[in-house]
Amino acid sequence: MKRRLSIGLGVLAVAVAVPFASSTPVLANLQKAGEALVQQILQPKVKMVLSAEKQIVTTNPEGEQEISWEAVEGNVTVRPGDVLRYTLLSENAGDKPAAELKINQPIPTKTAFVLDSARANGAKLTYSIDGGQSYSEKPMVEVTQPDGTFKMEPAPAEAYTHVQWDYSESLKPMASVKAVYEVAVQ
């Protein structure tokens, strides 16, 4: 019993002596560890859910076209010309505001962005035509004119590769934002 007690006291003495041997007191180490733990706990945690809907166009008895949206789930067949609407719901499930929130969404392959379809309240919309390397409110491309000169023109819908929603204000804890855009299947 005495041997176990002396081993236990020896380990305790080393544990107490190590912090004193270093230049930082135990209390300061505990405080730093506590601050780091609080920072890890109080972080913004933005959860994102992407959903898709397929546009359904019908003609009413008066001969007018009506548009409705049908949820796309599982394996769905789409055909060239079909329009899909993507909705990205982002929620800050954390305890701290999510500052400088930017949401980037790629345009799926074999689809073309539907111009002027992106929207989201409170966000600045920008677009990329270079795979997400740079963004602009109005992407431009250089077009060769018949006389051989070059002219900058708005990029065609097929050139868009990404949509970005830039929320200038912080997303408060438990708050959410919804971003929407449409693409046409090619």
ZIQUI-V877464 format. One line per field, one symbol per residue. phi: phi as a letter, one per 30 degrees, with the letter a starting at -180 (. if undefined). psi: psi as a letter, one per 20 degrees, with the letter a starting at -180 (. if undefined). burial: I if it has 9 or more other C-alpha atoms within 8 Angstrom, else O. Layout:
phi=???
psi=???
burial=???
//
This chain:
phi=.ddddddddddddddddedddddcdeeddddddddddddddccdbdcbbcbbbcdccbcdedicdbcbbcecbidbcbbejdccccbcccbddccbdcdhdbccbddddibbdceicdaadicdcbbcbbiidbbbdbebbdcddedjdcbdbeddedddcbcbcccdcdddeicbbbcbabbcdc
psi=ghggghgghggggghhhghhhripqgggghgghggggghhgmqpnoppppqqqpppprprhjjqppprpppoqboppqqphqpppppopppnjajqqoqlpppppqpqqkrppoqjipqppjqpprqqjkkjhqqqhnpqqppprhjirqppqpqqhiiphqqppoohqqoqpjqqqpqqrqqpp.
burial=OOOOOOOOOOOOOOOOOOIIOOOOIOOOIOOOOOOOOOOOOIIIIIOOOOIIIIIOOOIOOOOOOOOOOOOIOOOOOOOOOIIIIIIIIIIIIIIIIIOIIOOOOOIOOOIIIIOOOIIIOOIOIIIIIOOIOOIOOOIOOOOOOOOOOOOOOOIOIOOIIIIIIIIIOIIIIIIIIIIIIIIIIO
//
